[in-house]
């Protein structure tokens, strides 16, 4: 039997929203970013938490993403 995934949604009043000051890019290229991330992974291991998740669903069912200044995409 195949089951459909369930996504629980809650009222926006359950969440807080705010803004942050923009952060400068640490790396000048994607290659520099990947090298830095590799060094961090070797020192610290796998990331176990995230700062936040932004999920936007369009009528077509797609997921939105943000594009960084270095043209990399962040979901």
PDB file of N, CA, C, O and CB in Angstrom:
ATOM      1  N   UNK A   1       0.849  -1.185   0.000  1.00  0.00           N
ATOM      2  CA  UNK A   1       0.000   0.000   0.000  1.00  0.00           C
ATOM      3  C   UNK A   1       0.888   1.238   0.000  1.00  0.00           C
ATOM      4  O   UNK A   1       1.812   1.340   0.807  1.00  0.00           O
ATOM      5  CB  UNK A   1      -0.962   0.004   1.226  1.00  0.00           C
ATOM      6  N   UNK A   2       0.618   2.166  -0.886  1.00  0.00           N
ATOM      7  CA  UNK A   2       1.378   3.405  -0.992  1.00  0.00           C
ATOM      8  C   UNK A   2       0.628   4.491  -0.238  1.00  0.00           C
ATOM      9  O   UNK A   2      -0.573   4.682  -0.431  1.00  0.00           O
ATOM     10  CB  UNK A   2       1.605   3.809  -2.482  1.00  0.00           C
ATOM     11  N   UNK A   3       1.352   5.203   0.627  1.00  0.00           N
ATOM     12  CA  UNK A   3       0.730   6.299   1.362  1.00  0.00           C
ATOM     13  C   UNK A   3       1.294   7.614   0.884  1.00  0.00           C
ATOM     14  O   UNK A   3       2.458   7.695   0.491  1.00  0.00           O
ATOM     15  CB  UNK A   3       0.940   6.142   2.874  1.00  0.00           C
ATOM     16  N   UNK A   4       0.485   8.628   0.917  1.00  0.00           N
ATOM     17  CA  UNK A   4       0.924   9.966   0.536  1.00  0.00           C
ATOM     18  C   UNK A   4       1.612  10.628   1.719  1.00  0.00           C
ATOM     19  O   UNK A   4       1.199  10.427   2.862  1.00  0.00           O
ATOM     20  CB  UNK A   4      -0.269  10.825   0.047  1.00  0.00           C
ATOM     21  N   UNK A   5       2.661  11.420   1.465  1.00  0.00           N
ATOM     22  CA  UNK A   5       3.298  12.134   2.574  1.00  0.00           C
ATOM     23  C   UNK A   5       2.331  13.163   3.163  1.00  0.00           C
ATOM     24  O   UNK A   5       1.511  13.741   2.451  1.00  0.00           O
ATOM     25  CB  UNK A   5       4.602  12.827   2.102  1.00  0.00           C
ATOM     26  N   UNK A   6       2.441  13.376   4.451  1.00  0.00           N
ATOM     27  CA  UNK A   6       1.581  14.330   5.150  1.00  0.00           C
ATOM     28  C   UNK A   6       2.425  15.523   5.572  1.00  0.00           C
ATOM     29  O   UNK A   6       3.497  15.363   6.156  1.00  0.00           O
ATOM     30  CB  UNK A   6       0.887  13.671   6.386  1.00  0.00           C
ATOM     31  N   UNK A   7       1.936  16.707   5.276  1.00  0.00           N
ATOM     32  CA  UNK A   7       2.595  17.936   5.709  1.00  0.00           C
ATOM     33  C   UNK A   7       1.624  18.674   6.610  1.00  0.00           C
ATOM     34  O   UNK A   7       0.562  19.118   6.173  1.00  0.00           O
ATOM     35  CB  UNK A   7       3.035  18.826   4.489  1.00  0.00           C
ATOM     36  N   UNK A   8       2.000  18.800   7.868  1.00  0.00           N
ATOM     37  CA  UNK A   8       1.158  19.537   8.807  1.00  0.00           C
ATOM     38  C   UNK A   8       1.374  21.024   8.607  1.00  0.00           C
ATOM     39  O   UNK A   8       2.514  21.482   8.529  1.00  0.00           O
ATOM     40  CB  UNK A   8       1.463  19.132  10.270  1.00  0.00           C
ATOM     41  N   UNK A   9       0.294  21.780   8.524  1.00  0.00           N
ATOM     42  CA  UNK A   9       0.400  23.235   8.424  1.00  0.00           C
ATOM     43  C   UNK A   9      -0.260  23.851   9.651  1.00  0.00           C
ATOM     44  O   UNK A   9      -1.239  23.321  10.177  1.00  0.00           O
ATOM     45  CB  UNK A   9      -0.259  23.765   7.107  1.00  0.00           C
ATOM     46  N   UNK A  10       0.279  24.961  10.093  1.00  0.00           N
ATOM     47  CA  UNK A  10      -0.199  25.627  11.294  1.00  0.00           C
ATOM     48  C   UNK A  10      -0.431  27.103  10.982  1.00  0.00           C
ATOM     49  O   UNK A  10       0.161  27.629  10.040  1.00  0.00           O
ATOM     50  CB  UNK A  10       0.809  25.457  12.466  1.00  0.00           C
ATOM     51  N   UNK A  11      -1.280  27.778  11.751  1.00  0.00           N
ATOM     52  CA  UNK A  11      -1.553  29.203  11.503  1.00  0.00           C
ATOM     53  C   UNK A  11      -0.278  30.035  11.618  1.00  0.00           C
ATOM     54  O   UNK A  11       0.616  29.710  12.400  1.00  0.00           O
ATOM     55  CB  UNK A  11      -2.613  29.729  12.491  1.00  0.00           C
ATOM     56  N   UNK A  12      -0.201  31.112  10.833  1.00  0.00           N
ATOM     57  CA  UNK A  12       0.969  31.990  10.888  1.00  0.00           C
ATOM     58  C   UNK A  12       1.150  32.610  12.260  1.00  0.00           C
ATOM     59  O   UNK A  12       2.260  33.014  12.607  1.00  0.00           O
ATOM     60  CB  UNK A  12       0.852  33.084   9.849  1.00  0.00           C
ATOM     61  N   UNK A  13       0.095  32.693  13.045  1.00  0.00           N
ATOM     62  CA  UNK A  13       0.208  33.271  14.395  1.00  0.00           C
ATOM     63  C   UNK A  13       1.094  32.420  15.302  1.00  0.00           C
ATOM     64  O   UNK A  13       1.509  32.887  16.362  1.00  0.00           O
ATOM     65  CB  UNK A  13      -1.181  33.421  15.025  1.00  0.00           C
ATOM     66  N   UNK A  14       1.390  31.187  14.909  1.00  0.00           N
ATOM     67  CA  UNK A  14       2.276  30.319  15.698  1.00  0.00           C
ATOM     68  C   UNK A  14       3.754  30.649  15.494  1.00  0.00           C
ATOM     69  O   UNK A  14       4.608  30.083  16.176  1.00  0.00           O
ATOM     70  CB  UNK A  14       2.029  28.863  15.339  1.00  0.00           C
ATOM     71  N   UNK A  15       4.066  31.550  14.570  1.00  0.00           N
ATOM     72  CA  UNK A  15       5.451  31.830  14.200  1.00  0.00           C
ATOM     73  C   UNK A  15       5.787  33.294  14.431  1.00  0.00           C
ATOM     74  O   UNK A  15       4.902  34.147  14.501  1.00  0.00           O
ATOM     75  CB  UNK A  15       5.704  31.456  12.738  1.00  0.00           C
ATOM     76  N   UNK A  16       7.068  33.565  14.546  1.00  0.00           N
ATOM     77  CA  UNK A  16       7.531  34.944  14.630  1.00  0.00           C
ATOM     78  C   UNK A  16       8.346  35.240  13.370  1.00  0.00           C
ATOM     79  O   UNK A  16       8.996  34.352  12.818  1.00  0.00           O
ATOM     80  CB  UNK A  16       8.380  35.188  15.935  1.00  0.00           C
ATOM     81  N   UNK A  17       8.306  36.473  12.931  1.00  0.00           N
ATOM     82  CA  UNK A  17       9.003  36.875  11.712  1.00  0.00           C
ATOM     83  C   UNK A  17       9.849  38.101  12.020  1.00  0.00           C
ATOM     84  O   UNK A  17       9.482  38.924  12.859  1.00  0.00           O
ATOM     85  CB  UNK A  17       7.999  37.166  10.553  1.00  0.00           C
ATOM     86  N   UNK A  18      10.959  38.217  11.354  1.00  0.00           N
ATOM     87  CA  UNK A  18      11.819  39.368  11.566  1.00  0.00           C
ATOM     88  C   UNK A  18      12.776  39.523  10.409  1.00  0.00           C
ATOM     89  O   UNK A  18      12.691  38.804   9.413  1.00  0.00           O
ATOM     90  CB  UNK A  18      12.586  39.240  12.875  1.00  0.00           C
ATOM     91  N   UNK A  19      13.674  40.454  10.544  1.00  0.00           N
ATOM     92  CA  UNK A  19      14.682  40.697   9.524  1.00  0.00           C
ATOM     93  C   UNK A  19      16.052  40.719  10.175  1.00  0.00           C
ATOM     94  O   UNK A  19      16.177  40.914  11.384  1.00  0.00           O
ATOM     95  CB  UNK A  19      14.409  42.019   8.775  1.00  0.00           C
ATOM     96  N   UNK A  20      17.058  40.520   9.378  1.00  0.00           N
ATOM     97  CA  UNK A  20      18.443  40.578   9.841  1.00  0.00           C
ATOM     98  C   UNK A  20      19.225  41.491   8.914  1.00  0.00           C
ATOM     99  O   UNK A  20      18.831  41.726   7.772  1.00  0.00           O
ATOM    100  CB  UNK A  20      19.085  39.158   9.894  1.00  0.00           C
ATOM    101  N   UNK A  21      20.318  41.993   9.411  1.00  0.00           N
ATOM    102  CA  UNK A  21      21.224  42.769   8.579  1.00  0.00           C
ATOM    103  C   UNK A  21      21.857  41.836   7.555  1.00  0.00           C
ATOM    104  O   UNK A  21      22.124  40.676   7.867  1.00  0.00           O
ATOM    105  CB  UNK A  21      22.312  43.482   9.439  1.00  0.00           C
ATOM    106  N   UNK A  22      22.103  42.318   6.337  1.00  0.00           N
ATOM    107  CA  UNK A  22      22.728  41.455   5.327  1.00  0.00           C
ATOM    108  C   UNK A  22      24.132  41.046   5.748  1.00  0.00           C
ATOM    109  O   UNK A  22      24.865  41.830   6.350  1.00  0.00           O
ATOM    110  CB  UNK A  22      22.777  42.165   3.970  1.00  0.00           C
ATOM    111  N   UNK A  23      24.496  39.813   5.427  1.00  0.00           N
ATOM    112  CA  UNK A  23      25.827  39.308   5.728  1.00  0.00           C
ATOM    113  C   UNK A  23      26.665  39.342   4.458  1.00  0.00           C
ATOM    114  O   UNK A  23      26.186  38.991   3.380  1.00  0.00           O
ATOM    115  CB  UNK A  23      25.763  37.872   6.313  1.00  0.00           C
ATOM    116  N   UNK A  24      27.895  39.758   4.588  1.00  0.00           N
ATOM    117  CA  UNK A  24      28.798  39.793   3.447  1.00  0.00           C
ATOM    118  C   UNK A  24      29.207  38.358   3.101  1.00  0.00           C
ATOM    119  O   UNK A  24      29.356  37.519   3.989  1.00  0.00           O
ATOM    120  CB  UNK A  24      30.051  40.680   3.748  1.00  0.00           C
ATOM    121  N   UNK A  25      29.383  38.089   1.830  1.00  0.00           N
ATOM    122  CA  UNK A  25      29.825  36.775   1.383  1.00  0.00           C
ATOM    123  C   UNK A  25      31.254  36.535   1.858  1.00  0.00           C
ATOM    124  O   UNK A  25      32.110  37.409   1.723  1.00  0.00           O
ATOM    125  CB  UNK A  25      29.730  36.654  -0.159  1.00  0.00           C
ATOM    126  N   UNK A  26      31.514  35.350   2.416  1.00  0.00           N
ATOM    127  CA  UNK A  26      32.856  35.017   2.888  1.00  0.00           C
ATOM    128  C   UNK A  26      33.767  34.595   1.740  1.00  0.00           C
ATOM    129  O   UNK A  26      34.990  34.703   1.833  1.00  0.00           O
ATOM    130  CB  UNK A  26      32.786  33.907   3.928  1.00  0.00           C
ATOM    131  N   UNK A  27      33.163  34.119   0.668  1.00  0.00           N
ATOM    132  CA  UNK A  27      33.933  33.532  -0.417  1.00  0.00           C
ATOM    133  C   UNK A  27      33.720  34.322  -1.709  1.00  0.00           C
ATOM    134  O   UNK A  27      32.656  34.902  -1.929  1.00  0.00           O
ATOM    135  CB  UNK A  27      33.543  32.058  -0.616  1.00  0.00           C
ATOM    136  N   UNK A  28      34.737  34.334  -2.547  1.00  0.00           N
ATOM    137  CA  UNK A  28      34.633  35.070  -3.806  1.00  0.00           C
ATOM    138  C   UNK A  28      34.173  34.193  -4.962  1.00  0.00           C
ATOM    139  O   UNK A  28      33.827  34.705  -6.027  1.00  0.00           O
ATOM    140  CB  UNK A  28      35.962  35.694  -4.146  1.00  0.00           C
ATOM    141  N   UNK A  29      34.165  32.865  -4.763  1.00  0.00           N
ATOM    142  CA  UNK A  29      33.730  31.963  -5.829  1.00  0.00           C
ATOM    143  C   UNK A  29      33.097  30.720  -5.215  1.00  0.00           C
ATOM    144  O   UNK A  29      33.231  30.464  -4.018  1.00  0.00           O
ATOM    145  CB  UNK A  29      34.919  31.573  -6.748  1.00  0.00           C
ATOM    146  N   UNK A  30      32.418  29.967  -6.040  1.00  0.00           N
ATOM    147  CA  UNK A  30      31.813  28.721  -5.582  1.00  0.00           C
ATOM    148  C   UNK A  30      32.905  27.736  -5.154  1.00  0.00           C
ATOM    149  O   UNK A  30      32.742  27.019  -4.166  1.00  0.00           O
ATOM    150  CB  UNK A  30      30.927  28.103  -6.693  1.00  0.00           C
ATOM    151  N   UNK A  31      34.011  27.699  -5.891  1.00  0.00           N
ATOM    152  CA  UNK A  31      35.114  26.800  -5.541  1.00  0.00           C
ATOM    153  C   UNK A  31      35.672  27.142  -4.157  1.00  0.00           C
ATOM    154  O   UNK A  31      35.974  26.242  -3.373  1.00  0.00           O
ATOM    155  CB  UNK A  31      36.236  26.880  -6.603  1.00  0.00           C
ATOM    156  N   UNK A  32      35.810  28.444  -3.850  1.00  0.00           N
ATOM    157  CA  UNK A  32      36.295  28.858  -2.529  1.00  0.00           C
ATOM    158  C   UNK A  32      35.313  28.429  -1.442  1.00  0.00           C
ATOM    159  O   UNK A  32      35.720  27.966  -0.377  1.00  0.00           O
ATOM    160  CB  UNK A  32      36.508  30.388  -2.482  1.00  0.00           C
ATOM    161  N   UNK A  33      34.010  28.586  -1.719  1.00  0.00           N
ATOM    162  CA  UNK A  33      32.992  28.193  -0.739  1.00  0.00           C
ATOM    163  C   UNK A  33      33.044  26.684  -0.472  1.00  0.00           C
ATOM    164  O   UNK A  33      32.988  26.254   0.680  1.00  0.00           O
ATOM    165  CB  UNK A  33      31.586  28.598  -1.234  1.00  0.00           C
ATOM    166  N   UNK A  34      33.151  25.885  -1.537  1.00  0.00           N
ATOM    167  CA  UNK A  34      33.215  24.435  -1.357  1.00  0.00           C
ATOM    168  C   UNK A  34      34.463  24.021  -0.584  1.00  0.00           C
ATOM    169  O   UNK A  34      34.401  23.113   0.245  1.00  0.00           O
ATOM    170  CB  UNK A  34      33.187  23.735  -2.711  1.00  0.00           C
ATOM    171  N   UNK A  35      35.587  24.672  -0.844  1.00  0.00           N
ATOM    172  CA  UNK A  35      36.814  24.362  -0.103  1.00  0.00           C
ATOM    173  C   UNK A  35      36.647  24.696   1.371  1.00  0.00           C
ATOM    174  O   UNK A  35      37.062  23.921   2.232  1.00  0.00           O
ATOM    175  CB  UNK A  35      38.012  25.132  -0.688  1.00  0.00           C
ATOM    176  N   UNK A  36      36.037  25.854   1.674  1.00  0.00           N
ATOM    177  CA  UNK A  36      35.816  26.235   3.068  1.00  0.00           C
ATOM    178  C   UNK A  36      34.866  25.253   3.758  1.00  0.00           C
ATOM    179  O   UNK A  36      35.084  24.862   4.905  1.00  0.00           O
ATOM    180  CB  UNK A  36      35.253  27.665   3.149  1.00  0.00           C
ATOM    181  N   UNK A  37      33.804  24.860   3.036  1.00  0.00           N
ATOM    182  CA  UNK A  37      32.847  23.926   3.615  1.00  0.00           C
ATOM    183  C   UNK A  37      33.485  22.555   3.873  1.00  0.00           C
ATOM    184  O   UNK A  37      33.155  21.894   4.857  1.00  0.00           O
ATOM    185  CB  UNK A  37      31.636  23.778   2.693  1.00  0.00           C
ATOM    186  N   UNK A  38      34.389  22.134   2.998  1.00  0.00           N
ATOM    187  CA  UNK A  38      35.086  20.856   3.183  1.00  0.00           C
ATOM    188  C   UNK A  38      35.963  20.899   4.425  1.00  0.00           C
ATOM    189  O   UNK A  38      35.988  19.945   5.203  1.00  0.00           O
ATOM    190  CB  UNK A  38      35.935  20.518   1.946  1.00  0.00           C
ATOM    191  N   UNK A  39      36.684  22.001   4.615  1.00  0.00           N
ATOM    192  CA  UNK A  39      37.529  22.149   5.808  1.00  0.00           C
ATOM    193  C   UNK A  39      36.663  22.144   7.066  1.00  0.00           C
ATOM    194  O   UNK A  39      37.008  21.494   8.053  1.00  0.00           O
ATOM    195  CB  UNK A  39      38.366  23.457   5.734  1.00  0.00           C
ATOM    196  N   UNK A  40      35.536  22.869   7.036  1.00  0.00           N
ATOM    197  CA  UNK A  40      34.631  22.886   8.193  1.00  0.00           C
ATOM    198  C   UNK A  40      34.085  21.504   8.489  1.00  0.00           C
ATOM    199  O   UNK A  40      33.978  21.116   9.653  1.00  0.00           O
ATOM    200  CB  UNK A  40      33.477  23.856   7.955  1.00  0.00           C
ATOM    201  N   UNK A  41      33.736  20.751   7.449  1.00  0.00           N
ATOM    202  CA  UNK A  41      33.209  19.403   7.641  1.00  0.00           C
ATOM    203  C   UNK A  41      34.265  18.497   8.270  1.00  0.00           C
ATOM    204  O   UNK A  41      33.956  17.701   9.157  1.00  0.00           O
ATOM    205  CB  UNK A  41      32.732  18.817   6.302  1.00  0.00           C
ATOM    206  N   UNK A  42      35.501  18.618   7.813  1.00  0.00           N
ATOM    207  CA  UNK A  42      36.580  17.791   8.369  1.00  0.00           C
ATOM    208  C   UNK A  42      36.815  18.112   9.847  1.00  0.00           C
ATOM    209  O   UNK A  42      37.137  17.219  10.631  1.00  0.00           O
ATOM    210  CB  UNK A  42      37.882  18.000   7.571  1.00  0.00           C
ATOM    211  N   UNK A  43      36.653  19.396  10.235  1.00  0.00           N
ATOM    212  CA  UNK A  43      36.858  19.793  11.629  1.00  0.00           C
ATOM    213  C   UNK A  43      35.663  19.476  12.511  1.00  0.00           C
ATOM    214  O   UNK A  43      35.830  18.992  13.630  1.00  0.00           O
ATOM    215  CB  UNK A  43      37.159  21.266  11.704  1.00  0.00           C
ATOM    216  N   UNK A  44      34.447  19.746  12.013  1.00  0.00           N
ATOM    217  CA  UNK A  44      33.254  19.724  12.857  1.00  0.00           C
ATOM    218  C   UNK A  44      32.291  18.581  12.578  1.00  0.00           C
ATOM    219  O   UNK A  44      31.432  18.290  13.409  1.00  0.00           O
ATOM    220  CB  UNK A  44      32.530  20.998  12.704  1.00  0.00           C
ATOM    221  N   UNK A  45      32.412  17.926  11.429  1.00  0.00           N
ATOM    222  CA  UNK A  45      31.486  16.856  11.081  1.00  0.00           C
ATOM    223  C   UNK A  45      30.210  17.409  10.467  1.00  0.00           C
ATOM    224  O   UNK A  45      30.139  18.575  10.079  1.00  0.00           O
ATOM    225  CB  UNK A  45      31.154  16.024  12.310  1.00  0.00           C
ATOM    226  N   UNK A  46      29.202  16.540  10.388  1.00  0.00           N
ATOM    227  CA  UNK A  46      27.953  16.916   9.743  1.00  0.00           C
ATOM    228  C   UNK A  46      27.186  17.941  10.569  1.00  0.00           C
ATOM    229  O   UNK A  46      27.177  17.879  11.799  1.00  0.00           O
ATOM    230  CB  UNK A  46      27.093  15.685   9.507  1.00  0.00           C
ATOM    231  N   UNK A  47      26.552  18.868   9.894  1.00  0.00           N
ATOM    232  CA  UNK A  47      25.728  19.886  10.556  1.00  0.00           C
ATOM    233  C   UNK A  47      24.510  19.213  11.177  1.00  0.00           C
ATOM    234  O   UNK A  47      23.880  18.363  10.548  1.00  0.00           O
ATOM    235  CB  UNK A  47      25.290  20.999   9.551  1.00  0.00           C
ATOM    236  N   UNK A  48      24.180  19.586  12.398  1.00  0.00           N
ATOM    237  CA  UNK A  48      23.044  18.963  13.086  1.00  0.00           C
ATOM    238  C   UNK A  48      21.898  19.924  13.330  1.00  0.00           C
ATOM    239  O   UNK A  48      20.884  19.533  13.908  1.00  0.00           O
ATOM    240  CB  UNK A  48      23.492  18.388  14.397  1.00  0.00           C
ATOM    241  N   UNK A  49      22.032  21.165  12.907  1.00  0.00           N
ATOM    242  CA  UNK A  49      20.937  22.121  13.067  1.00  0.00           C
ATOM    243  C   UNK A  49      20.981  23.118  11.914  1.00  0.00           C
ATOM    244  O   UNK A  49      21.986  23.238  11.213  1.00  0.00           O
ATOM    245  CB  UNK A  49      21.026  22.856  14.443  1.00  0.00           C
ATOM    246  N   UNK A  50      19.878  23.824  11.735  1.00  0.00           N
ATOM    247  CA  UNK A  50      19.797  24.837  10.688  1.00  0.00           C
ATOM    248  C   UNK A  50      19.303  26.137  11.303  1.00  0.00           C
ATOM    249  O   UNK A  50      18.647  26.131  12.345  1.00  0.00           O
ATOM    250  CB  UNK A  50      18.861  24.380   9.530  1.00  0.00           C
ATOM    251  N   UNK A  51      19.623  27.254  10.652  1.00  0.00           N
ATOM    252  CA  UNK A  51      19.180  28.555  11.138  1.00  0.00           C
ATOM    253  C   UNK A  51      17.704  28.770  10.848  1.00  0.00           C
ATOM    254  O   UNK A  51      16.992  29.373  11.651  1.00  0.00           O
ATOM    255  CB  UNK A  51      20.007  29.671  10.506  1.00  0.00           C
ATOM    256  N   UNK A  52      17.247  28.285   9.720  1.00  0.00           N
ATOM    257  CA  UNK A  52      15.841  28.451   9.370  1.00  0.00           C
ATOM    258  C   UNK A  52      15.526  27.764   8.068  1.00  0.00           C
ATOM    259  O   UNK A  52      16.426  27.394   7.313  1.00  0.00           O
ATOM    260  CB  UNK A  52      15.477  29.920   9.283  1.00  0.00           C
ATOM    261  N   UNK A  53      14.257  27.596   7.808  1.00  0.00           N
ATOM    262  CA  UNK A  53      13.800  26.958   6.581  1.00  0.00           C
ATOM    263  C   UNK A  53      12.756  27.852   5.945  1.00  0.00           C
ATOM    264  O   UNK A  53      11.822  28.303   6.608  1.00  0.00           O
ATOM    265  CB  UNK A  53      13.229  25.535   6.855  1.00  0.00           C
ATOM    266  N   UNK A  54      12.917  28.103   4.665  1.00  0.00           N
ATOM    267  CA  UNK A  54      11.946  28.883   3.912  1.00  0.00           C
ATOM    268  C   UNK A  54      11.399  27.986   2.820  1.00  0.00           C
ATOM    269  O   UNK A  54      12.140  27.536   1.946  1.00  0.00           O
ATOM    270  CB  UNK A  54      12.581  30.188   3.318  1.00  0.00           C
ATOM    271  N   UNK A  55      10.119  27.730   2.869  1.00  0.00           N
ATOM    272  CA  UNK A  55       9.490  26.876   1.889  1.00  0.00           C
ATOM    273  C   UNK A  55       8.300  27.605   1.312  1.00  0.00           C
ATOM    274  O   UNK A  55       7.388  27.993   2.043  1.00  0.00           O
ATOM    275  CB  UNK A  55       9.072  25.527   2.504  1.00  0.00           C
ATOM    276  N   UNK A  56       8.303  27.792   0.021  1.00  0.00           N
ATOM    277  CA  UNK A  56       7.179  28.426  -0.656  1.00  0.00           C
ATOM    278  C   UNK A  56       6.661  27.492  -1.725  1.00  0.00           C
ATOM    279  O   UNK A  56       7.435  27.003  -2.547  1.00  0.00           O
ATOM    280  CB  UNK A  56       7.585  29.788  -1.266  1.00  0.00           C
ATOM    281  N   UNK A  57       5.393  27.240  -1.728  1.00  0.00           N
ATOM    282  CA  UNK A  57       4.812  26.317  -2.687  1.00  0.00           C
ATOM    283  C   UNK A  57       3.947  27.104  -3.658  1.00  0.00           C
ATOM    284  O   UNK A  57       3.062  27.854  -3.247  1.00  0.00           O
ATOM    285  CB  UNK A  57       3.988  25.212  -1.976  1.00  0.00           C
ATOM    286  N   UNK A  58       4.206  26.931  -4.942  1.00  0.00           N
ATOM    287  CA  UNK A  58       3.433  27.576  -5.990  1.00  0.00           C
ATOM    288  C   UNK A  58       2.232  26.708  -6.330  1.00  0.00           C
ATOM    289  O   UNK A  58       2.148  25.558  -5.901  1.00  0.00           O
ATOM    290  CB  UNK A  58       4.302  27.832  -7.243  1.00  0.00           C
ATOM    291  N   UNK A  59       1.320  27.251  -7.089  1.00  0.00           N
ATOM    292  CA  UNK A  59       0.159  26.464  -7.516  1.00  0.00           C
ATOM    293  C   UNK A  59       0.579  25.241  -8.317  1.00  0.00           C
ATOM    294  O   UNK A  59      -0.116  24.225  -8.297  1.00  0.00           O
ATOM    295  CB  UNK A  59      -0.791  27.325  -8.345  1.00  0.00           C
ATOM    296  N   UNK A  60       1.697  25.319  -9.016  1.00  0.00           N
ATOM    297  CA  UNK A  60       2.170  24.177  -9.792  1.00  0.00           C
ATOM    298  C   UNK A  60       2.889  23.158  -8.913  1.00  0.00           C
ATOM    299  O   UNK A  60       3.264  22.089  -9.395  1.00  0.00           O
ATOM    300  CB  UNK A  60       3.095  24.646 -10.907  1.00  0.00           C
ATOM    301  N   UNK A  61       3.088  23.471  -7.633  1.00  0.00           N
ATOM    302  CA  UNK A  61       3.736  22.529  -6.733  1.00  0.00           C
ATOM    303  C   UNK A  61       5.240  22.657  -6.654  1.00  0.00           C
ATOM    304  O   UNK A  61       5.890  21.785  -6.078  1.00  0.00           O
ATOM    305  CB  UNK A  61       3.401  21.165  -7.139  1.00  0.00           C
ATOM    306  N   UNK A  62       5.823  23.709  -7.210  1.00  0.00           N
ATOM    307  CA  UNK A  62       7.274  23.884  -7.153  1.00  0.00           C
ATOM    308  C   UNK A  62       7.721  24.417  -5.807  1.00  0.00           C
ATOM    309  O   UNK A  62       6.896  24.822  -4.987  1.00  0.00           O
ATOM    310  CB  UNK A  62       7.739  24.818  -8.253  1.00  0.00           C
ATOM    311  N   UNK A  63       9.020  24.418  -5.580  1.00  0.00           N
ATOM    312  CA  UNK A  63       9.604  24.942  -4.347  1.00  0.00           C
ATOM    313  C   UNK A  63      10.444  26.152  -4.707  1.00  0.00           C
ATOM    314  O   UNK A  63      11.221  26.108  -5.661  1.00  0.00           O
ATOM    315  CB  UNK A  63      10.461  23.858  -3.608  1.00  0.00           C
ATOM    316  N   UNK A  64      10.297  27.238  -3.951  1.00  0.00           N
ATOM    317  CA  UNK A  64      11.074  28.439  -4.230  1.00  0.00           C
ATOM    318  C   UNK A  64      12.479  28.304  -3.658  1.00  0.00           C
ATOM    319  O   UNK A  64      12.717  27.489  -2.766  1.00  0.00           O
ATOM    320  CB  UNK A  64      10.378  29.682  -3.653  1.00  0.00           C
ATOM    321  N   UNK A  65      13.396  29.093  -4.166  1.00  0.00           N
ATOM    322  CA  UNK A  65      14.760  29.096  -3.661  1.00  0.00           C
ATOM    323  C   UNK A  65      15.298  30.514  -3.762  1.00  0.00           C
ATOM    324  O   UNK A  65      14.757  31.348  -4.487  1.00  0.00           O
ATOM    325  CB  UNK A  65      15.660  28.093  -4.446  1.00  0.00           C
ATOM    326  N   UNK A  66      16.367  30.773  -3.028  1.00  0.00           N
ATOM    327  CA  UNK A  66      17.039  32.067  -3.079  1.00  0.00           C
ATOM    328  C   UNK A  66      18.342  31.898  -3.835  1.00  0.00           C
ATOM    329  O   UNK A  66      18.984  30.850  -3.761  1.00  0.00           O
ATOM    330  CB  UNK A  66      17.292  32.635  -1.651  1.00  0.00           C
ATOM    331  N   UNK A  67      18.729  32.937  -4.565  1.00  0.00           N
ATOM    332  CA  UNK A  67      19.985  32.892  -5.311  1.00  0.00           C
ATOM    333  C   UNK A  67      20.974  33.846  -4.649  1.00  0.00           C
ATOM    334  O   UNK A  67      20.681  35.025  -4.452  1.00  0.00           O
ATOM    335  CB  UNK A  67      19.767  33.264  -6.816  1.00  0.00           C
ATOM    336  N   UNK A  68      22.153  33.318  -4.309  1.00  0.00           N
ATOM    337  CA  UNK A  68      23.197  34.123  -3.690  1.00  0.00           C
ATOM    338  C   UNK A  68      23.905  34.965  -4.733  1.00  0.00           C
ATOM    339  O   UNK A  68      23.705  34.787  -5.934  1.00  0.00           O
ATOM    340  CB  UNK A  68      24.200  33.234  -2.956  1.00  0.00           C
ATOM    341  N   UNK A  69      24.731  35.879  -4.263  1.00  0.00           N
ATOM    342  CA  UNK A  69      25.482  36.756  -5.160  1.00  0.00           C
ATOM    343  C   UNK A  69      26.425  35.959  -6.060  1.00  0.00           C
ATOM    344  O   UNK A  69      26.743  36.400  -7.165  1.00  0.00           O
ATOM    345  CB  UNK A  69      26.275  37.784  -4.350  1.00  0.00           C
ATOM    346  N   UNK A  70      26.877  34.787  -5.596  1.00  0.00           N
ATOM    347  CA  UNK A  70      27.794  33.961  -6.408  1.00  0.00           C
ATOM    348  C   UNK A  70      27.040  32.995  -7.322  1.00  0.00           C
ATOM    349  O   UNK A  70      27.626  32.041  -7.834  1.00  0.00           O
ATOM    350  CB  UNK A  70      28.740  33.169  -5.496  1.00  0.00           C
ATOM    351  N   UNK A  71      25.740  33.241  -7.529  1.00  0.00           N
ATOM    352  CA  UNK A  71      24.878  32.444  -8.414  1.00  0.00           C
ATOM    353  C   UNK A  71      24.592  31.046  -7.889  1.00  0.00           C
ATOM    354  O   UNK A  71      24.032  30.234  -8.625  1.00  0.00           O
ATOM    355  CB  UNK A  71      25.507  32.337  -9.771  1.00  0.00           C
ATOM    356  N   UNK A  72      24.955  30.723  -6.634  1.00  0.00           N
ATOM    357  CA  UNK A  72      24.561  29.439  -6.076  1.00  0.00           C
ATOM    358  C   UNK A  72      23.129  29.549  -5.546  1.00  0.00           C
ATOM    359  O   UNK A  72      22.694  30.626  -5.139  1.00  0.00           O
ATOM    360  CB  UNK A  72      25.545  28.994  -4.949  1.00  0.00           C
ATOM    361  N   UNK A  73      22.417  28.454  -5.552  1.00  0.00           N
ATOM    362  CA  UNK A  73      21.031  28.444  -5.097  1.00  0.00           C
ATOM    363  C   UNK A  73      20.928  27.866  -3.701  1.00  0.00           C
ATOM    364  O   UNK A  73      21.622  26.910  -3.356  1.00  0.00           O
ATOM    365  CB  UNK A  73      20.154  27.650  -6.060  1.00  0.00           C
ATOM    366  N   UNK A  74      20.059  28.454  -2.906  1.00  0.00           N
ATOM    367  CA  UNK A  74      19.813  27.996  -1.553  1.00  0.00           C
ATOM    368  C   UNK A  74      18.336  27.686  -1.452  1.00  0.00           C
ATOM    369  O   UNK A  74      17.502  28.547  -1.734  1.00  0.00           O
ATOM    370  CB  UNK A  74      20.255  29.055  -0.488  1.00  0.00           C
ATOM    371  N   UNK A  75      17.998  26.471  -1.056  1.00  0.00           N
ATOM    372  CA  UNK A  75      16.595  26.124  -0.877  1.00  0.00           C
ATOM    373  C   UNK A  75      16.091  26.630   0.440  1.00  0.00           C
ATOM    374  O   UNK A  75      14.922  26.432   0.771  1.00  0.00           O
ATOM    375  CB  UNK A  75      16.390  24.628  -0.971  1.00  0.00           C
TER     376      UNK A  75
END
